[in-house]
């Protein structure tokens, strides 16, 4: 199987770390020549696509692909991949699977209630509204195409090098408390197995929530990471008093619990890390967050 990835970023890299041997050829896009050289040093084919200009060889790679993974976010009101490559993708002769990485942010705020894939999207931010618009464009492409399009709505992503352990260890962790606030999370290894399971049994225009089993308060995650590291957790800070960027504060506007039953019943996925506790413990045991304390 030949795989082409639009956006060889963190999640895509973690997917390839686990499933690289499943593919005959792998190529993907990055935003600069410097990043392309770094990717090629890993033995992958890399092509520059910055959302506007692109390497013309990308079209040849699309024509060779059996599967395309899209992790490039919208740019303003447009999806840059569809803007430049929709016709090439629609006419790709070997293509049977397209996966688009989206976000559970498209559901908006549910005041702590449960949402699933049948819940009507109600995006509260511009970024989330752009995401749902992009989802709909990809699904529309899939309606008349011979290949299957899948939408993966990801919860808060964590994994090697990017997790609460690292933040506690480097002193950047904040234990912000907003009463009643919960988030779902998802380990990159579980994202990877969901994507692979979907490639093995593609379903036309399917939407999947990719989230863990236990939505929980963010301050509890930080406290658990500190416990694993044997360090005192940072003090609790009321949400109203927290020094946050506008983007960070916007995350707290959405309060919901995300059901993940569909990835289990339709794709047969058993989460390796059903809660943040299993995920953080595994990362701790692999050495994440263990640094010399000044």
Beta strands, then each sheet from edge to edge (+ up, - down):
strand 1: 2-6
strand 2: 25-30
strand 3: 45-48
strand 4: 67-70
strand 5: 97-103
strand 6: 114-115
strand 7: 148-154
strand 8: 156-158
strand 9: 175-177
strand 10: 185-187
strand 11: 206-210
strand 12: 236-238
strand 13: 257-258
sheet 1: 3+ 2+ 1+ 4+ 5+ 7+ 11+
sheet 2: 6+ 13+
sheet 3: 8+ 10+
sheet 4: 9+ 12+
end
